[in-house]
């Protein structure tokens, strides 16, 4: 009897913990170019057709790094 109670409590705790971590993964918290939207390219960025947001990147500078990598600095604006 006590063993069944402990197993049910553990299963309930597991269900609660897994639901809390699943709620933290939301498309609203994603960064960068959204994969669920349709984007129309414009100069230095794109317009998201789904919500009308404009994403623009204005390059400031680029510096070479080791190998074929480069560090690109830009101002990012999301309106």
VOPATI-636675 format. One record per atom (N, C-alpha, C): residue in three letters; x negated, y negated, z negated. Coordinates in steps of 0.05 Angstrom, whole numbers, plus 32768, in hexadecimal, padded with zeros to 4 digits. Each point is the difference from the previous one (the first is absolute). Example, Ala and Ser with C-alpha at 12.3 -4.5 7.8 and 13.67 -1.06 7.14 Angstrom:
   aa     x     y     z
  ALA  7EF8  8072  7F64
  ALA  8012  7FE8  8000
  ALA  7FEE  7FE8  8000
  SER  8007  7FEB  800E
  SER  7FF0  7FE8  7FFF
  SER  800F  7FEA  7FF2
This chain:
   aa     x     y     z
  UNK  7FF0  8018  8000
  UNK  8010  7FE8  8000
  UNK  7FEF  7FE7  8000
  UNK  7FEC  7FFF  7FEE
  UNK  7FEE  7FE9  7FFE
  UNK  7FEF  7FFE  8019
  UNK  7FF8  8016  800C
  UNK  7FF0  8000  8018
  UNK  800F  7FF3  8018
  UNK  801A  8007  8002
  UNK  8011  7FF5  8016
  UNK  8003  7FE1  7FFC
  UNK  8002  7FF8  7FE7
  UNK  8003  7FE3  7FFB
  UNK  7FE6  7FF1  8008
  UNK  7FE9  800C  7FF9
  UNK  7FE7  7FF3  8007
  UNK  7FFC  7FFF  801E
  UNK  8008  8015  800E
  UNK  7FFD  8000  801D
  UNK  8012  7FEB  800D
  UNK  8018  7FFD  7FF6
  UNK  8013  7FEC  800B
  UNK  7FF6  7FE4  7FFA
  UNK  7FF4  7FFB  7FE9
  UNK  7FF5  7FE6  7FF9
  UNK  7FE8  7FFA  8012
  UNK  7FEF  8013  8005
  UNK  7FEA  7FFC  8012
  UNK  8009  7FFB  801D
  UNK  8014  800E  8009
  UNK  800B  7FFB  801B
  UNK  800C  7FE4  8002
  UNK  800E  7FF7  7FEB
  UNK  800B  7FE5  8001
  UNK  7FEA  7FEB  8000
  UNK  7FEB  8004  7FF0
  UNK  7FEA  7FED  8000
  UNK  7FF2  7FFF  801B
  UNK  7FFD  8017  800D
  UNK  7FF4  8001  801A
  UNK  8011  7FF1  8014
  UNK  801A  8004  7FFF
  UNK  8012  7FF2  8013
  UNK  7FFF  7FE2  7FFC
  UNK  7FFF  7FF7  7FE7
  UNK  7FFF  7FE3  7FFA
  UNK  7FE6  7FF4  800A
  UNK  7FEA  800D  7FFB
  UNK  7FE6  7FF6  8008
  UNK  7FFD  7FFF  801F
  UNK  800A  8015  800D
  UNK  7FFE  8000  801E
  UNK  8013  7FEB  800C
  UNK  8016  7FFA  7FF4
  UNK  8012  7FEB  800B
  UNK  7FF4  7FE4  7FFC
  UNK  7FF1  7FFC  7FEB
  UNK  7FF4  7FE6  7FFB
  UNK  7FEA  7FFA  8015
  UNK  7FF0  8015  8006
  UNK  7FEB  7FFB  8014
  UNK  800B  7FFE  801C
  UNK  8016  800E  8006
  UNK  800C  7FFE  801A
  UNK  800D  7FE4  8005
  UNK  8009  7FF3  7FEB
  UNK  800D  7FE6  8003
  UNK  7FEB  7FEA  8005
  UNK  7FE7  8005  7FFA
  UNK  7FEB  7FEC  8004
  UNK  7FF7  7FFF  801D
  UNK  8006  8015  800F
  UNK  7FF8  8000  801C
  UNK  8016  7FF6  8012
  UNK  7FFF  7FE7  8006
  UNK  8016  7FF3  800F
  UNK  7FF3  7FF1  8017
  UNK  800F  7FFE  8016
  UNK  7FF5  7FF2  8017
  UNK  7FFC  7FE2  7FFB
  UNK  800E  7FF5  7FEC
  UNK  7FFC  7FE4  7FFA
  UNK  7FE5  7FF9  7FF5
  UNK  7FF3  8014  7FF4
  UNK  7FE6  7FFC  7FF3
  UNK  7FE9  8005  8014
  UNK  8006  8009  8018
  UNK  7FEB  8006  8014
  UNK  7FF3  7FE6  800A
  UNK  7FE7  8002  8008
  UNK  7FF2  7FE8  800A
  UNK  7FF9  8005  801D
  UNK  7FFA  7FEA  800E
  UNK  7FF8  8002  801C
  UNK  8018  8002  8013
  UNK  7FFB  800C  8017
  UNK  8014  8002  8015
  UNK  8013  8016  7FF9
  UNK  801A  7FFA  7FFC
  UNK  8013  8014  7FF9
  UNK  8005  8014  8016
  UNK  8002  801A  7FFA
  UNK  8004  8014  8014
  UNK  801D  8003  8008
  UNK  8013  7FF6  7FF0
  UNK  801C  8004  8005
  UNK  800C  7FEA  8011
  UNK  7FF1  7FEB  8006
  UNK  800B  7FE9  800F
  UNK  7FF7  7FFF  801D
  UNK  800D  7FF0  8010
  UNK  7FF8  7FFB  801B
  UNK  7FF2  7FE5  8000
  UNK  7FE8  7FFF  800A
  UNK  7FF1  7FE7  8000
  UNK  7FFC  7FF6  801C
  UNK  8004  7FE5  8003
  UNK  7FFB  7FF3  8019
  UNK  7FE6  7FF1  7FFD
  UNK  7FEB  8006  8010
  UNK  7FE7  7FF2  7FFD
  UNK  8002  7FE2  8009
  UNK  7FF3  7FEF  7FF0
  UNK  7FFD  7FE4  8007
  UNK  7FE2  7FFA  7FFD
  UNK  7FF9  7FE8  8007
  UNK  7FE4  7FF8  7FFD
  UNK  7FF7  8001  7FE3
  UNK  7FEC  800F  7FF9
  UNK  7FF4  8003  7FE5
  UNK  8014  800D  7FED
  UNK  8012  8011  8009
  UNK  8011  800E  7FED
  UNK  8017  800E  800E
  UNK  8016  8003  7FF1
  UNK  8018  800D  800B
  UNK  8019  7FF6  7FF1
  UNK  8017  8004  800C
  UNK  801A  7FFA  7FF4
  UNK  800E  801B  7FFB
  UNK  8009  8005  7FE8
  UNK  800F  8018  7FFA
  UNK  801D  7FFC  8007
  UNK  800A  800F  8013
  UNK  801B  7FFD  800A
  UNK  8015  8008  7FEB
  UNK  7FFA  8013  7FEF
  UNK  8013  800A  7FED
  UNK  8008  7FEB  7FEB
  UNK  7FED  7FEF  7FF8
  UNK  8007  7FED  7FEB
  UNK  7FF9  7FE3  8008
  UNK  7FF3  7FFC  8017
  UNK  7FF9  7FE5  8009
  UNK  7FE7  7FF4  7FF4
  UNK  7FF1  8010  7FF1
  UNK  7FE7  7FF6  7FF3
  UNK  7FEB  7FFC  8015
  UNK  7FF0  7FEB  7FFD
  UNK  7FE9  7FFA  8011
  UNK  7FE6  8006  7FF1
  UNK  7FEF  8010  800B
  UNK  7FE6  8007  7FF4
  UNK  7FEA  7FF4  8012
  UNK  7FF0  7FED  7FF6
  UNK  7FEB  7FF4  8010
  UNK  7FE6  8002  7FF1
  UNK  7FEB  8005  8010
  UNK  7FE4  8002  7FF5
  UNK  7FEF  7FEC  8010
  UNK  7FF4  7FED  7FF2
  UNK  7FEF  7FEC  800D
  UNK  7FE3  8007  7FF8
  UNK  7FF0  8009  8014
  UNK  7FE4  8008  7FF9
  UNK  7FEF  7FE8  7FF7
  UNK  7FF0  8004  7FEB
  UNK  7FEE  7FEC  7FF6
  UNK  7FE4  8006  8009
  UNK  7FF7  8019  7FFC
  UNK  7FE5  8007  8007
  UNK  7FFC  801E  8001
  UNK  7FEA  8008  800C
  UNK  7FFA  801C  8001
  UNK  7FE2  8003  7FFC
  UNK  7FF8  8013  7FEF
  UNK  7FE4  8004  7FFA
  UNK  7FF9  801E  8004
  UNK  7FEA  8005  800E
  UNK  7FF9  801C  8004
  UNK  7FF7  800D  7FE7
  UNK  8005  801A  7FFE
  UNK  7FF8  8010  7FE9
  UNK  7FEE  8017  800B
  UNK  7FFA  8013  7FEF
  UNK  7FEF  8016  8008
  UNK  800F  8011  8015
  UNK  7FF1  800B  8013
  UNK  800C  8011  8014
  UNK  8012  7FF0  8013
  UNK  8016  800B  8008
  UNK  8012  7FF2  8012
  UNK  8017  7FF2  7FF2
  UNK  7FFF  7FFD  7FE6
  UNK  8015  7FF3  7FF1
  UNK  7FFC  7FE2  8000
  UNK  8017  7FF2  7FFC
  UNK  7FFE  7FE3  7FFD
  UNK  8015  7FF7  7FEC
  UNK  7FFA  7FEB  7FF2
  UNK  8012  7FF4  7FEC
  UNK  800E  7FE9  800D
  UNK  801A  8002  8003
  UNK  8010  7FEA  800C
  UNK  8010  7FF3  7FEB
  UNK  7FFD  7FE6  7FFE
  UNK  800F  7FF0  7FEC
  UNK  8016  7FF1  800F
  UNK  8018  8000  7FF5
  UNK  8016  7FF1  800D
  UNK  8014  7FF7  7FEC
  UNK  800F  7FEB  8007
  UNK  8016  7FF7  7FF0
  UNK  8018  800F  8009
  UNK  8010  800B  7FED
  UNK  8017  800F  8007
  UNK  8019  7FF2  7FF5
  UNK  8014  7FFC  8011
  UNK  8018  7FF3  7FF8
  UNK  8018  8012  8008
  UNK  8012  8005  7FED
  UNK  8018  800F  8006
  UNK  8018  7FEE  7FF9
  UNK  800E  7FF8  8014
  UNK  8017  7FEE  7FFC
  UNK  801A  800F  8004
